[in-house]
Amino acid sequence: METQILLITPPFTQLNTPYPGTVYLKGFLNTKNILSYQADLGIEVILDLFSKQGLTDLFAYIEGKNQVLNENSQRIVALKNSYIYSIDAVIQFLQSKNPTLANAIVQDDFLPQASRFSQLDALDWAFGSMGFQDQAKHLATLYLEDLADLIIDTVDEDFGFSRYAERLGRSANSFDQLYKKITDEPTYIDQITLKKIDALVQKTNPKIIGFSVPFPGNLYSAFRCAQHIKKQYPYIKTVMGGGFPNTELRSINDVRVFNFFDFINLDDGEAPTEQLIRFVNGEISVNDLKRTFLLKNEEVVFINNPLIKDYKQKEIGCPDYTDIDLSQYISVIEVVNPMHRLWSDGRWNKLTMAHGCYWGKCTFCDISLDYIKIYEPIAAKEIVDRMEQLIKTTNSNGFHFVDEAAPPALMREVALEILKRNLTVSWWTNIRFEKSFTYDLCRLLKASGCIAVSGGLEVASDRLLQLIDKGVTVEQVALVNRNFTQAGIMVHAYLMYGFPTQTAQETIDSLEMVRQMFEIGIMQSGFWHQFAMTAHSPIGLDPEAFNVINLSTQKGSFANNDLQHKEKSGAVHDKFSFGLKKSLYNYMHGLCFDYDLQDWFEFKIPKTKIAPNYISNVLENETFPVYKSNQKVVWLGTIPRIQHFTKTKKGKVFEKAMIEVHGKSTFLQVEVDKEIGEWFVDFINDLKANAKETTSYQQLKNSFEMVTEQDFEPFLFSKQGQQICDFGLLII
């Protein structure tokens, strides 16, 4: 059977794990018996470049140019032999193939050091909390970043480990600048990439080559590769899909683009790709294509046959990593922060719990587009089936659920299914800070392997959160963050400044809220983004309603999503950027909580109006939960046992029971009345024996009251009841 389509992720996306676009698509094509092959050119080019031969060639190229080098580049070139002879060992270490090298990296004078190592003195405090291997990974990352600085200074100013020529893809209303770059001679990095393309074509001989372009940072490489294919292999059809065209190229009409790509597919790729393959094979007419741009009579046309239906999530198959050598990926630690490192350290299988966003209301978000608008959850059993399949095929039990926002109820069912099957996994995902995330639910998620969540606190101002239609309050976010943190799950917050009508006072108050959350320890990581107005968001569609003026009134012929805007009030938010990010960097590392907020800014800011103990008061004033009769009951502990004994008080003998339960590292002993002890042991035994059945809170309550002839709530909220709950009795 011949290869129908070669699926490529062009340089560069991630170093530690494949971007999932091609992996998802290959899994779907398997269900249709369509032979495909996939490649991540990003990691392949990096490994070629950062090798003994790669650096030998690089230094020879630099010295052959006879250019004036800056002081840092001069130092690296002077130390070229140290780099050339250490690079293979360092890469193997970052691939987890040479762990003992950590000793040489940390303790010996093994790594050559340039400007990136100058920050080490400021990070001495952080190394105390890092493991030995992590210290070595961080130092090895600085070593690679020094080499990247050399490449940027001497060879290619657009180079970056996770993005390449990103500036050309950002807000590119016109194709002119990108077109000019593509028609220039291929860069040093391009030449490595194009050799890889040639090898792949020779190996697979495909009819179609599809490029997954999720970000502006791999757009240029996609065009450079497509140009090469058109010159060298004109009989092969080229197609682009992914996050960038889905958001930016929905109104494309520049015919020059189609000198490189025969087709551009939008949104979910399964049906469009299947139809495209059938069209190229002559099985259907051009009018049967699905969400596809192409050139017809020298005009760009969009064909979307409404009779061709999209596939349901249960029909798209399991992601397939075949063809990609997962052992080649490298784990780096750029920032000394346990949550932040998840994006760059370790290999994660990518899965989705639900298509789209179940909330779908945030006014800054592209909620008018199908990839967010159409919400379709996958059954928990199906999700865990896919997890088990991926564990078998990848030998990796780490999962990153890449949802827009994973629904709490579905997360609960997935966690229960994981526990039911006794799977050992680690996973993390994106969420909304819903009040549904009770302490008990967070503990269940933790027990199933959840290690971290990320979600949008955004502006940390109740007025603005209402304007965003976020559906949460700062108080609610604080309580949910506390629940996750106490359960042992790390929390990353997406933070925003510059939202329409946001005042300087609100920006500073927002920073104070964030400072308090970090100081109390209920947030472990965050990142400030400046608000960007997009064409497909409610704000972009109706800027007048948010008191902003859209300056991008002319529709470009290429990318059309990011819109230039200004506030009617004349507010300028850029000036807050440095102070917000510098303060957050310190807060993430447990520093400078006692600094006055003014210390982070070089201009006068208003004093915060937020009380210094606002967040701690919110946490202290939480009331007891009110349980619903249909909530589920889960016991995380082992089978309990009881010891009977009697107690005499004022001449009266009472029959008592000591409930005893072993935990992994703990031991619970709770003294209760005999009837309660016997009820509890029987109830837990029944619960374990009928694990496939759902036990509700009402059944728990009725069972207790029938056996003991006492009201349940007073016991539940008593000291003994709370001890049992804390040990593992969850009501979710």
ZIKA-V268145 format. One line per field, one symbol per residue. ss: DSSP state (a for helix, b for strand, c for the rest). phi: phi as a letter, one per 20 degrees, with the letter a starting at -180 (. if undefined). psi: psi as a letter, one per 30 degrees, with the letter a starting at -180 (. if undefined). A space follows every 10 residues. Layout:
ss = ???
phi = ???
psi = ???
This chain:
ss = ccccbbbbbc cccccccccc aaaaaaaaaa accccbbbbb aaaaaaaaac caaaaaaaaa aaaacccccc aaaaaaaaca aaaaaaaaaa aaaacccccc aaaaaaaccc ccccaaaaaa aaaaaaaccc caaaaaaaaa aaaaaaaaaa aaaacccccc cccccaaaac cccccaaaaa aaaccccaaa aaaaaaaaaa aaaacccbbb bbcccaaaaa aaaaaaaaaa aaccccbbbb bcaaaaaacc ccccaaaaac ccbbbcccaa aaaaaaaaaa cccccaaacc cbbbbbccbb bbbccccccc ccaaaccccc cccccaaacc ccccccccca aaacccccbb bccbbcbccc ccccccccca aaaccbbcca aaaaaaaaaa aaaacccbbb bcccbccaaa aaaaaaaaaa cccccbbbbb bcccccccaa aaaaaaaccb bbbbbbbbcc caaaaaaacc cccaaaaaaa aaaaaacccb bbbbbbbccc cccaaaaaaa aaaaaaaaaa ccccbbbbbb ccbbcccaaa acaaaacbbb cccccccccc cbbcbbbccc cccaaaaaaa aaaaaaaacc ccccccaaaa cccccccccc cccaaaaaaa cccccccccc cbbbbccccc bbbbbbbbbc cbbbbbbbbb bbccccbbbb bbbaaaaaaa aaaaaaaaac cccccbaaaa aaaaaaaacc caaaaaccaa aaaaaaacbb bc
phi = .efebddcdf fccceeaffe gfffffgffg fdldfcccbd fgfffgfffe bgfffgffff ffffeleedf fffgffffeg ffffedffff ffffemdbff fgfffeedee efccffffef gfdgffffed ffffgfffff ffgfffffff fffdcbfefa fdaclfgfef legdegffff ffeffgfgfg fffffffgff fffdleecdd decfcgfcfg ffffffffff fecfeeedbd bogffgdedf cfbeffgefd dfbcddmgef fgfgffffff emeceffefc lcebeclmce cddbfffeef efffdenegc egneeffefd edcedebfef fgfcdnddfe bcebfmdfel cgfeeffeeg fdfeebfdfg ffffgfffff gfedlcddcd eefgaffgff gfffffffff eledccbbae cdffffefff fffffffeof daccbeelel bfffffffmf mccfgfffff gfffffendf cddedccnfg mfefffffff ffgfgfffff nebdbabede gcedfdegff fbfgfdlcde eefeffedeb bfdfbbeffn fdegfegfff ffffgfffdm dmfeffgffe cecfcfffee ffdgfffgff efeffdeefe fedcdeeefe ccdebdcdcl mdedecbdfc cedgccbdcc ecfgffffgf fffffffffd ffeedefffg fffffffelc ffggfgefgf fffffffqed dc
psi = klkekkkkjl kkdlfflkkf eeeeeeeeee fghkklklkj feeeeeeeei leeeeeeeee eefffhlkkl eeeeeeefge eeeeffeeee eeefggfhff feeeeeflie kkkbfffffe efgeeefffk leeeeeeeee eeeeeeeeee eeefejfgkk egkkhefffk hiekfeeeee eeflkkleee eeeeeeeeee eeefhlekkk kjiflffgee eeeeeeeeee efiffkkkkk laeeeeefgf gkgjffegfe kelkklakfd eeeeeeeeee ggfllffglj hkklkkhgkk lkkijffjkl kleffflkkj gkfkjfffkk kljekikeee ffffklkkkk lkekkakfeh fkfflhffke feejkjlkke eeeeeeeeee eeffgkgkkj jhlejkkeee eeeeeeeeee fhkjlklllk lkikffilee eeeeeeffgk fllkljfcfh keeeeeefhf glleeeeeee eeeeeffgkl kkkkkklgkk gkleeeeeee eeeeeeeeef ggkfllkkkk kkklfgleee fifefghlkj fifkklfcki ekkkllkffg kjfeffeeee eeeeeeefgg lgffkkffff kglkllkkgk kfgeeeeeef gklkljklfg klkkjfaakl lkkkllkkjh gkkkklkjkk kkleglkkkk klleeeeeee eeeeeeeefh fflkkleeee eeeeeeefhl keeeeeglee eeeeeefgjk j.
